[in-house]
């Protein structure tokens, strides 16, 4: 999928909206995390108290608040077409009023020609135990001019500020090499004079020296980075509707929120029962089976509630039969279509993605030409459909398309979604000559720093065939070190159930195949989002710490922040999943400190190839990063379920188990078996612990093992031991993949089920009923339906194989869930009667009427 604003929006039952990247922040299963009550949504963006400290500003962008589909009656929002907000750009109001919105462009605040920014040492009357100095950064926002006849309104936002500056790197091959460093400042607050400022309390002299050099040295090229968090409105076809809305739910949406659940495709042979209601019923998951056409004017989607999906008992589910047609038309404010009858074109099967096209049967005899009225109606129908596709923001394989089901407003436009947007801007040239701007620096002369702040490059080789580690010592903070990661890996969540940070969303895109004006091609797509974090071998890191401790230094490690970075991944080709090609991930969020947040799109065949990669060596890639003025370095990326970062094993120290020995218990907290691949000597306070067990032990899910260690010297007092080891995961895909899926997906492969009943049931009152049985409707969980009656007591239903069973080639992949609904009354006015609970089935299916 391509196009402006590459996010796909997952819409849950309560109209909560999340992007796939948002679900990476969930420690729970994404299917549970998606169910957010819209009453909790707050259009104002809230910032966590920690977002201004501990280098957490970049993390803040990954914790965007849940958003929602909004009712048309809610306050106007700035309307963005691509999901972004750019400072200084005008945005129309979502309600169509003569109001324009804009984010301000920030500049340094000056008052009477003097900068309002200050770096001040504390005054004699200040608390002697408090901060030693204060930095106040003052800015002003500038809005563009409002067009004539409009009112300009500033977009409500919160701006998180940090000071970025360059620091020289010494000891490398390039004497001009520099790297970026950042100091978090916090959230800008309004000032009485209309500007905004943020004050940073300084508690240590080295921090003060760092700020002084950043603000006064032209080589530092100081600038203020602002990340403006705001709420905006967006209308997009890029929707994945996770819930199947029943008729009463749709009525409530229309009445309460003025929203419509609309179908964008329909079978060429609609369900006669749905036509009786003046509407066409969409079989969402049936699109690979029967010919479909695009709908020029989106219709209201009416489907019976599914008790299994709604989470209610069958006896409490509301039955559509309780609604009369007149009531339904009145409540939903729709009228049955009055289009002239058009003889349908010859049916043509849709080509399944990734499969060789089947030979087409010979076309039937040419039907009689339609009337002039029918031709005019069809021409208008096709014109609207083409306009619908051209105006959309959704493409696949360079063709415009629409999803099968979308939530729209009554004007047939995509429903307005409130989304959270982070807009970044740089306030450059934030360097000030202390001789010219002495009023900005109220600092005693003997406290001004005289030593330049630099990073000292060094390498550490632990031997054993391992690659050396490149690290840097901070001259201003002797115990602070920065390192270049060895690679990037997928992390596991820090809390149960410790899922790897990968999420999958399945969706379909309906596009015109270009061969017929009304034919639709269904493209089955998979969206995969992931996070990868910088990784350094624990054994290497501990060896490096030991070396520094031997020199009398403690060590605090963090990753280096390069001047620029880009990501390249080797992924299956969309045209041929067997061909792996490297491509740049232009939309990826890449930093060496926070890691990578990215997503990409696959065909079902591509997903099968990716799942195979994840189980073994992983998806390979690289991050190309560069220090300022330095050569580019390439850091490997390995996306694998086998070797991940983060917690896998719980640990309990058992204490001494003999002379010079201690025991540690390890418990597997994951859903898959964990194998201890390597065991290393480990630090144990002032002693060293050597493992006595051999590697290769397997720990099943929930299982545990004991590891004994020999202590050197043996009389050392050991109160705890954290073993250094390498653990790999033997991923149980059947247990893991369902927890990574935001919705159920289906492959384009199908299987047939012969559905039949005894014709003697029809025309007879079923047990417990009051009217004769005119038909039976058999509903399958993937939305395929078979209708049986006296004229056709049997039918072949073609079902799609669930993606999980298809991927894992499970023997029960062709099992299915179904229910039976009685159709009672005259055949030309039949209505729903009793419905059975959902049941499991396999092979041919013989059904009977449901006892009322």
Secondary structure, 3 states (H helix, E strand, C coil): CECCCCCCEEECCCCEEEECCHHHHCCCCHHHHCCCCHHHCCCCCCCCHHHHCCCCHHHHCCCCCCEEECCCCCCCCEECCCCCCCCCCCEEECCCCCEEEECCEEEECEECCEECCEEEECCCCCCCCCCCEEEEEEEEEECCCCCCCCEEEECCEEEEEEEEEEEEEECCCCCCCEEEEEEEEEECEECCCCCEEEEEEECCHHHHHHHHHHHHCHHHCCEEEEEEEEEEEEECCCEEECCCCEHHHHHHHHHHHCEEEEEEEEECCCCHHHHHCCCCCCCHHHCCCCCEEEEEEEEECCECCCHHHHCCCHHHCCCHHHCCHHHHHHHHCCCCCCCCCCCCCCCCCCCCCCCCCCCCCCCCCCCCCCCHHHHHHHHHHHHHHHHHHHHCCCEECCEEEECCEEEEECCCCECEEEEEEEEEEEECCCCCCCCCCHHHEECCHHHCCCCCCEEEEEEECCCCCCCCEEEEEECCCCCEEEECCCEEEEEECCCCCCCECEEEEEEEEEEECCCCCCEEEEEEEEEEEEEEEEECCHHHHHHHHHHHHHCCCCCEEEECCCCEEEEEEEEECCCCCCCEEEEECCCCEEECCCEEEEEEEECHHHHHHHHHHHHCCCEEEEEEEECECCCEEEEEEEECCCCCECCCEEEEEEEEEECCEEEEEEEECCCCEEEEEEECCEEECCEEEEECCCCCCEECCCCEEEEEEEEECCCCCCCCCCCCEEEEEECCHHHHHHHHECCCCEEEEEEEEEEECCHHHCCCECCCCCCEEEEEEEEECCCCEEEEECCCCEEEEEEEEEHHHHHHCCCCCCCEEEEEEEEECCHHHCEEEEECCCEEECCCEECCCCCC
